[in-house]
Protein backbone atom coordinates (compact mmCIF):
# COMPACT_ATOMS: atom_id res chain seq x y z
CA UNK A 1 0.00 0.00 0.00
CA UNK A 2 2.77 2.42 0.85
CA UNK A 3 4.47 2.04 -2.52
CA UNK A 4 1.15 2.72 -4.26
CA UNK A 5 0.54 5.86 -2.22
CA UNK A 6 4.04 7.19 -2.90
CA UNK A 7 3.73 6.41 -6.60
CA UNK A 8 0.38 8.18 -6.74
CA UNK A 9 1.98 11.22 -5.10
CA UNK A 10 4.67 11.38 -7.77
CA UNK A 11 2.04 11.10 -10.52
CA UNK A 12 0.00 13.86 -8.85
CA UNK A 13 3.07 16.10 -8.76
CA UNK A 14 3.68 15.51 -12.46
CA UNK A 15 0.04 16.17 -13.39
CA UNK A 16 -0.10 19.36 -11.33
CA UNK A 17 3.20 20.58 -12.77
CA UNK A 18 1.93 20.20 -16.35
CA UNK A 19 -1.02 22.51 -15.65
CA UNK A 20 1.24 25.55 -15.21
CA UNK A 21 3.91 27.16 -17.38
CA UNK A 22 7.44 26.08 -16.46
CA UNK A 23 9.00 28.33 -13.84
CA UNK A 24 11.61 28.09 -11.13
CA UNK A 25 8.93 27.78 -8.45
CA UNK A 26 7.21 24.90 -10.27
CA UNK A 27 10.47 23.04 -10.80
CA UNK A 28 11.57 23.60 -7.21
CA UNK A 29 8.21 22.43 -5.87
CA UNK A 30 8.28 19.32 -8.07
CA UNK A 31 11.83 18.45 -6.99
CA UNK A 32 10.98 18.94 -3.32
CA UNK A 33 7.82 16.82 -3.68
CA UNK A 34 9.65 13.96 -5.37
CA UNK A 35 12.52 14.18 -2.85
CA UNK A 36 10.02 13.98 0.01
CA UNK A 37 8.40 10.92 -1.57
CA UNK A 38 11.81 9.25 -1.95
CA UNK A 39 12.63 10.02 1.70
CA UNK A 40 9.34 8.50 2.83
CA UNK A 41 9.99 5.42 0.68
CA UNK A 42 13.46 5.06 2.23
CA UNK A 43 12.09 5.52 5.73
CA UNK A 44 9.42 2.89 5.26
CA UNK A 45 11.38 0.23 3.38
CA UNK A 46 14.82 0.63 4.95
CA UNK A 47 14.55 2.01 8.45
CA UNK A 48 11.25 0.37 9.39
CA UNK A 49 12.24 -3.04 8.05
CA UNK A 50 15.41 -3.00 10.17
CA UNK A 51 13.38 -2.09 13.25
CA UNK A 52 10.89 -4.90 12.59
CA UNK A 53 13.70 -7.41 12.04
CA UNK A 54 15.32 -6.33 15.31
CA UNK A 55 12.02 -6.68 17.16
CA UNK A 56 11.45 -10.18 15.75
CA UNK A 57 14.93 -11.28 16.82
CA UNK A 58 14.30 -9.99 20.33
CA UNK A 59 10.97 -11.81 20.55
CA UNK A 60 12.65 -15.15 19.83
CA UNK A 61 9.65 -16.51 17.95
CA UNK A 62 11.20 -16.41 14.50
CA UNK A 63 7.99 -15.19 12.94
CA UNK A 64 6.38 -11.81 12.70
CA UNK A 65 2.83 -10.57 12.85
CA UNK A 66 1.61 -7.00 12.56
CA UNK A 67 1.00 -6.83 16.30
CA UNK A 68 4.35 -8.35 17.31
CA UNK A 69 6.20 -5.99 14.96
CA UNK A 70 4.57 -2.99 16.58
CA UNK A 71 2.63 -2.00 13.49
CA UNK A 72 -0.64 -2.10 15.43
CA UNK A 73 -0.80 0.03 18.54
CA UNK A 74 -1.75 -1.77 21.71
Sine and cosine of phi, psi and omega as CSV:
sin_phi,cos_phi,sin_psi,cos_psi,sin_omega,cos_omega
0.00,0.00,-0.64,0.77,-0.05,-1.00
-0.90,0.44,-0.68,0.73,-0.02,-1.00
-0.90,0.44,-0.57,0.82,0.06,-1.00
-0.92,0.40,-0.67,0.74,0.00,-1.00
-0.91,0.42,-0.66,0.75,0.01,-1.00
-0.93,0.36,-0.62,0.78,0.06,-1.00
-0.90,0.43,-0.65,0.76,0.04,-1.00
-0.90,0.44,-0.58,0.82,0.03,-1.00
-0.91,0.42,-0.66,0.75,0.01,-1.00
-0.91,0.40,-0.64,0.77,0.05,-1.00
-0.90,0.44,-0.67,0.74,0.01,-1.00
-0.89,0.46,-0.62,0.79,0.05,-1.00
-0.89,0.46,-0.71,0.71,-0.01,-1.00
-0.90,0.43,-0.68,0.74,0.00,-1.00
-0.91,0.42,-0.71,0.71,0.00,-1.00
-0.90,0.43,-0.60,0.80,-0.02,-1.00
-0.93,0.37,-0.49,0.87,-0.01,-1.00
-0.98,0.21,-0.20,0.98,-0.01,-1.00
-0.99,0.15,-0.22,0.97,-0.06,-1.00
-0.86,-0.51,0.44,-0.90,0.11,-0.99
-0.91,0.41,0.50,-0.87,-0.05,-1.00
-0.91,0.42,0.78,-0.63,0.06,-1.00
-0.55,-0.84,0.17,-0.99,-0.01,-1.00
-0.89,0.45,-0.65,0.76,-0.01,-1.00
-0.90,0.44,-0.66,0.75,0.01,-1.00
-0.91,0.42,-0.72,0.70,0.01,-1.00
-0.90,0.44,-0.68,0.73,0.01,-1.00
-0.90,0.44,-0.68,0.73,0.04,-1.00
-0.89,0.45,-0.65,0.76,0.02,-1.00
-0.91,0.42,-0.68,0.74,0.00,-1.00
-0.91,0.42,-0.68,0.74,0.01,-1.00
-0.91,0.42,-0.67,0.75,0.02,-1.00
-0.89,0.46,-0.71,0.70,0.02,-1.00
-0.92,0.39,-0.65,0.76,0.02,-1.00
-0.89,0.46,-0.64,0.77,0.04,-1.00
-0.90,0.43,-0.66,0.75,0.04,-1.00
-0.89,0.46,-0.66,0.75,0.03,-1.00
-0.90,0.43,-0.65,0.76,0.03,-1.00
-0.90,0.44,-0.65,0.76,0.04,-1.00
-0.91,0.41,-0.63,0.78,0.05,-1.00
-0.88,0.48,-0.73,0.68,-0.01,-1.00
-0.88,0.47,-0.70,0.71,0.00,-1.00
-0.87,0.50,-0.70,0.71,-0.06,-1.00
-0.95,0.32,-0.74,0.68,-0.15,-0.99
-1.00,0.01,-0.29,0.96,0.02,-1.00
-0.96,-0.29,-0.87,0.50,-0.09,-1.00
-0.92,0.38,-0.73,0.68,-0.05,-1.00
-0.91,0.41,-0.64,0.77,-0.01,-1.00
-0.90,0.43,-0.57,0.82,0.05,-1.00
-0.92,0.39,-0.66,0.75,0.02,-1.00
-0.90,0.43,-0.66,0.75,0.02,-1.00
-0.91,0.42,-0.68,0.73,0.02,-1.00
-0.87,0.49,-0.67,0.74,0.02,-1.00
-0.89,0.47,-0.69,0.73,-0.01,-1.00
-0.91,0.43,-0.63,0.78,0.02,-1.00
-0.91,0.41,-0.66,0.75,0.02,-1.00
-0.89,0.45,-0.62,0.78,0.02,-1.00
-0.93,0.36,-0.51,0.86,-0.03,-1.00
-0.95,0.32,-0.47,0.88,0.03,-1.00
0.97,0.22,0.09,1.00,-0.03,-1.00
-1.00,0.07,-0.43,0.90,-0.01,-1.00
0.99,0.14,-0.07,1.00,0.06,-1.00
-0.75,-0.66,0.31,-0.95,-0.06,-1.00
-0.77,-0.63,0.64,-0.77,0.18,-0.98
-0.83,-0.56,0.22,-0.98,-0.01,-1.00
-0.87,0.50,-0.65,0.76,-0.03,-1.00
-0.94,0.34,-0.67,0.74,-0.03,-1.00
-0.94,0.33,-0.41,0.91,0.02,-1.00
-0.99,0.10,-0.11,0.99,0.01,-1.00
1.00,0.06,0.17,0.99,-0.02,-1.00
-0.96,0.28,-0.44,0.90,0.02,-1.00
-0.94,-0.34,0.83,-0.56,-0.02,-1.00
-0.93,0.37,0.53,-0.85,-0.05,-1.00
-0.99,-0.11,0.00,0.00,0.00,0.00
